[in-house]
Amino acid sequence: MSICKSKFLAPLFLGTLLLIGCQKPELKRPNILIIAVDDLRPELKSFGKDYISSPNIDQLAESGVSFQKHYVNAPSCGPSRYTLLTGLYGPSDNYALFKRAEKLAKGQDIKPSMPEWFRGNGYTTVSVGKVSHHPGGRGGDDWDDNNIIEMPGAWDKHLLPAGEWKHPRGVMHGLANGEIREVSAEMDVYQTKDGDDNIYPDGLITDEALKQIGELSSDNTKPFFLAVGLIKPHLPFGAPSQYFEQYKNMELPPIQHPEKPEGKSTWHGSGEFNQYNNWGKNGNTDAQFADDVRKHYAACVSYADAQVGKILAELKRTGADKNTIVILWGDHGYHLGEHAIWGKHSLFEESLHSPMIIHYPGMKTKNQKTNAIVETLDIFPTLCDLAGVETPKFVQGQSLRPIIEKPTSAGHYAYAYTKSNMLKTVKTNTHRMIQHEDGFIELYDEASETVNVADKYPDVVEELKGKLLERLGK
């Protein structure tokens, strides 16, 4: 017979047992799952586009809120992830987190990272894949030196299964069946091969993520903070042939504003893209090659989407989905011929606009889109707010919870800020302004960002220069 129902116990003893044994256990804080996808454009059905197949990401959007105007705070992998993981604007290079670690080692007063903050608040923190800049979070020649840690104190486990690719450096720029980038010019810029998902590195990353979800969800004493970083669609564009077949004969929509901007601008010569073997072709002059590149990029997105589907399915299988906040985040956008650029690193819209979706159990605003301007900077305080963890005073963003609860609201602010090296930009609902180191200004008043109208709107320029100075300093 249950102790709580026994009528043979003395009343005082019974009351004590009722108090101890019949109270509902206190629910643990919600788990957190961040899925970071590299170089992901908002070219998905859930973001108003219709030719790339991403059913799993779109299904997540149906269960949550998709941020249609999410902007990153840097147009490169390393510094964008620095902001995600610290809640701060940071340096503009890919080694920003390693430099932060060096300062920590010297005893400088460095604020805790986001995973470290949650770890200090009782979470088990695990990273799988490319979450910080280096997959696996280590330095050294092959990015596997356990004495050079990218984020000291952040993770209980920081994992990167290398498989045939031998080491994290090989995984980062790997193609099918263990091909490693040694000489860039000898590696094809795109590729498709027959085989299952594990012939490319993201298959191994996903398998490890599934394993970690199984282990973490079985611990009923501590919530988990799990970050999974998928590498595709990062260069080189390689995916199993099953994902490419759907695009092979597709007629793609035209590239918007494909011309190189006139005058001084943030345009660059697509150096990262052109370091690979492109068979002597140029996407700016060869329409067929441009379409081939875009189709292989699309295949990589569909491949990454399949990995997202596996991760979310395992979360549901374990039952952990009932108490897990999920964020899908693109670390920055990507040019596919717009402004005659193939790659990121610019301060145009295509580099800075990326998808973000937030879902949490019990939310009332499912399948909602918001056009409020938000930044990657806001993720740290948002997770604190949603998880019931104190928000540190040093973070520079704001919680997005009010926007999630009322997606039609205008949001906290009408500006999004980004910096790259010595250039800075501010985005509003009507303009983008880019300020160069020498003071030169680019101002655009249309979505295509093709004509510099700074001379026509001096009042707007002065207002936005003030905003940049206020937010990012000199």
N, C-alpha and C positions, 0 to 999 in steps of 0.2 A: 504494500500500500504506500502511496506517496506520503512523504513526511508532511507536506502541506495540507493533506486531507485527513490525517490521522486524528481520531477523536479520543485517543487513549492517553495523550500527553498532558502533563500538568499545564494549566493555562499560562503560567509565567514562562516556562520552557518553550511552550508552543509559540508564544509571541516572539521570543527571541529567534526561534528557528524560522518563523514567518518572515521576520525582518531580514535575516541573513540569506535564507534559501529561496524565498519566493519573489524577491525583487527582480525586476527585469535588469539584465546586465546593461551597463552603459554602452551605447553604441560607440564604436571607435570612429575616429574622424574619417572622412572620405578618402579613398585612395586617389592617386593622381596618375594619369597616363598622358604623356606628351608624345605625339608622333611628329617628328620633324622630317620634312621631305625637301631634298636639296634641289635648288634651281627650278622650283615649281611655279609656273605662270598660273594666273587665275583664269585659265582657258578651259573651264570645266562647266558642265551643265548647271551645277549649283551656283555658278558665278556668271550665268548669263550667256555662256557659249555652248555650242552644240555639236562640235565635231570630234572632240576627244572623249573616249569612253572611260569613265571613272565611276562605275556604279557604286562602289563601296564608299568612296568619299562623298558621293552625292547622297547616299543613304544616311551617312552620319550627319550631313547637313539637314536632312529631313527630321532628324531627332534633336536638333539643337538650333543654334543661331549662327549664321554665316555672316562674317564681317566683310562686306563688299568693298569697303574702302580701308583695308588694312595696309599700312605702309611700314616697311622695315626702316631701321635707323642706320643702316649701312648697306651698300649694294654688293657686298662680298661675304663669303661664307664665315670667315673668322670673326670679323667685327660685328656682324649681325648676331651671331651666336653669343658673343660676349654680352651684348645687350640683353638677349633672352635670359641668359644664365646669371646675370648680375643685377638687372633692373636699372642699369646705368648707361648713359652715353659713354662710349669708350674710344680707344685709339682706332685708327683706320686700317690696321694691318692684320694679317691672318695669324700672327703670333701674339696677339693682344693678351690672351689668357695665359700663355707661357710667361710673358713679361709680368703679368700680375702675380704669378707664382713665384717669380724671382724676388719680387718686392716682399711677398709674404716670408720667404726664406731669410730675408735680411731684417725681419722684425718690424717692417713698416705696418702702419695701421691700415689694413685693407678690410673692407666690409665683407661680411659673409656672402657667398654666392647663394643663389636660390636653392639648389639642392642641399647645400650645407645648412641653410636656414631651416629647411623642413626636417633635415636629419636631426638638428638640435631640438626640434619640436616633436620628436618621437617617431619619425618616419624612417622606414628602411628605404634607402635610396640606391637605385640601380640604373646604370646606363648601358645600353646595347647599341653598337653601331656608331654612326657619326652624329654625335650630339654636340660636343665641342668641335673645334676645327679638325683635330686629328681623330679619326676613328679609333676608339679604344683609349683615347686620352693620354697618350704617352709620346715622348719625343725620341730623339736619336735618329740615326741614319734611316732606319726602317720603321720608325715610329713605334718601337716596341721596347724601349728602354725603361725598365721599372724604376729607375732612379731619376727620371725626368717626367714629372707628373703635371699634366696641364691644369688640373683643378684640385690641388691638395685639400683633403678634408671633405670633399663634396660627396663622394660615392662610397657606399658599402661594397659595391661591385661595379667595376667599369670594364665591360666585356666587348671583345671584338673577335669573332671566330674567323680565322683567315683561310682555313682550308687549303685548296690548291694554290691560292694566291700568296701563301707563305707568311705574309706579315701585313700589318695594317697599311703600310705604304702601297703594297701591291693591291690590296682591296680597294683603296681609294680610287685608283684609275685603272681598275681591272676590266678586262673583257672576258669573253666566254672561256670556260675550261682552263682557268688558271693563267691566262695571258696577262702579263704585267707590263706596265709602261716603263720602259727603260730609256728608249730614245723616242721622244714624242713624234718626230716626223715619220717614224716607222710603224706607228700605231694608227689604224684607220679611225677617222673621226666618227664613223658610224658603222654598225654591224648588226646582223641578225643571224642567229644560229638555232638549229633544231635542238630541242632538249627541254627538260623540266626547269622549274624556277631556280633550281640550285646550280645551274651552269653559270650563273652570275652571282656576285657576292651578296646581293640583297636577299637571296634565298636562304643563305646561311645566317644572316643577321636576323631574319624573321624566325627561323627555327629556334634560335637562341632566345628570342623574345618570347616565343610561346612557352619555352621551358621555364623562363623566369616568371611568367604570369602564373603558371601552374604552381610553382614553389611559393611565390609571394602570396597568392590567394589562399593558400592553406594555413597561413599564419593568422590566427584570429586575435592575436594580442597587439599587433602593430599595423598601422596602415602603411601602404607602400607608395613611393614616388618613383615611377618607372618612366624613363625617357628612352625612346627608340628612334634612332636616326637612320632613315633610308637614304641611300646614296643616289640612286637614279631618280630623276633624269639628268644628273650631272654628266658632263663629258667624260669619256667618249660615249656616244649614244649607242648602247648595246642592250638588246633584250631578246628573249626567246622568240622564235619565229611565230608562235601562236598569237603573240600580241601585235606583231607587225602585219599579219595577213589582213586584218580588218581595214587597214589603211592603204594597202598596196595599190589598189585601183581607185582610191577615193579622190574626188575632185575637191581640193582644199579651197577655203575662202581666200581671197587675195590678201597679200600683206598690206597692212595699213601704213600710210606715209613711209614708203621705202627709201625715199631720197635722203642723202646726206644733208644735214642742216647747213644752211649758208652762214658764213661768218663764224665768229668765235663761239664755241659751244662745248658741251661735255662729251661730244662724239669722240670715239677712239677707234683704232684700227683692228679690233677683234683679235688681239694677239693670242689670247688663250685658245680660241677656236682654231686659228690658223697655224698653231704649232703642230697640229696633227696632220696626218696624210689626208689631203682632200683631193687627190688625183689631179691637181693643177686646176681645179674648178673654183669659181667665185660665185657665191650665192647672190651677190648684188648684180651680176650680169648674166647669170645662167639660171633661168627660171626653173628648169628641170632639176638642177642640183639643189636649188632652194627648196623645192617641194620634197625632194628626197630627204633632205636634212629634217624638214618639219615632220615628215611621216615617221622617221626614226625617233625623233623627240617624242612624238605622240605615243609610239609604241612603248617607250620607256615610262611614260606617265601611266599607261594602262598596266604595265608590269608592276610599278610601284603601288598602284591602286589595289592590285591583287594581294600584295603583301599587307596593305592596310586591312583588307577584308579578312585575312587569316588572323591578324592580331585581334581585331574586334570580335571575331567569332570565338576565339579562345577565351577572351575576357567574358563573353556571355556563357560559354560552356562551363566555366568554373563558378559562375554565379557572382563573380566580382563586379560585373557590370552594374549590379544593383546599388553599389556604393562606390562608384568610381567617376571622377571628373575626367573627361577626355578633351584634349585640345589637339587638333591637327593644325600644323603651322608650316608654311613655306618660308625658308630662310631668306629668300629674296626672289625677285622676278627674273626675267630672261628675255633678251631680244632675239627674235627669229626673223631678222631682216628689217625690222622697223628702224627708221633713221639710218639705214645701211649698216647696222651693227648686228653681229652674231655673238651673243654672250651677255654678260652682266657688266658691272663696273661703271656704268654711266649714271648720271643723275636724272635721266628721263623716267617717265612713268613706267615703262616696261621693266626697268631694273628694280624699281622700288615697290611696286604693287604686287602683293602675293596673297594667297588664300589664308584665311584663318577661320576655324570652326570651333565652337565651344559647346559641349553637351555636359549636363550633369543630371543625376537622378532626381526626379521630382520636378524638374523645371517645367513651367507652364507655357513657356514661349517656344514650343517646338516648331520646326519647319518655318522659321522666320529669317528674314534677311534684314540687315541694318545697313544704312548708308551713312552712319556716323563715322567720321574720320577717327581712326584709332591707330596706335603704334605698337610695335613689338614690346616696347618699353612697359606697356600696361599689363603684360602677362603675369609678372611676378606679383604685383599687388592684387590682381584679380584672383589668382589661385589662393593667396592668403585669405582673402575675403570669403571665397566660396568654401574653403576648408575649415574656417573658424580658427585660423592661426593668426596671431598678431602680425600686422603689417609693419615691417621695419621702417623707421622714419627716413632712412637714407635713400629709399627707392625714388626714382624720378618720374615714374608713371602714375597712373591712377586706376583704381578698380573699374572694370567694365561691367560689374554687376548691375548698376542702374540701367545700362543700355541693354543688357541681356533681358532684364525684366520688362523693359519698355523699348523694343527695337526701333520704334518710330521716333524716339527722342533724338535731339540734335547731338547729344553726346557732351563730353566734358569741355571740349575745345574745338576750334575750327581750324586747327593747324596740325600738320605732321612734319617732323624735322628729320633731316638726314645729313650726315657729313661723310665725305670721302676724301682722304688726304687733306688738302687745303681748300677744298670746295665745300660749300654748304647749300642746302636747299630747304625751302619751306613750301608746303602744299596746302592750298585751301580748296574750297569747293568751286572756286572760279579761276584760280591762277596757280601757276607754279613759278617760283622765283629761284634762280640759282646764282649764288654770289661766288666769284672767283677770288683767289688770293690777292690779286692786284686791284680788286674792287669792281671789276667788270661785272655787269649784271645781265643775266638772261631772264626775261619775263614772258611767260606764255599764258594766253587767256582762252585756250581751247584744249580739248583733250588730246589732240594730235601733237601738240607741242612742236610746231614746225616754224612759226614766225615769231621772232623776237620783237615784242611790242613795248619794251622798256621805255623807249622815248615817248610813247603815247600816253603812258600812265605813270607820271613821276610821283603822284601821291601814293599810288599803290606800292611803288618801289620803296619809298621812304617808310611806309607803314611796315612792310615785310622785312626791311633791313633792321628795323627796330625789334621786330619779333625774333629774328635770328640772333641778334646781339643779346637779347634778354635770355634766350633759351640756351644757346650754344656758346656764347661768349665770342671773343675776338678770334 
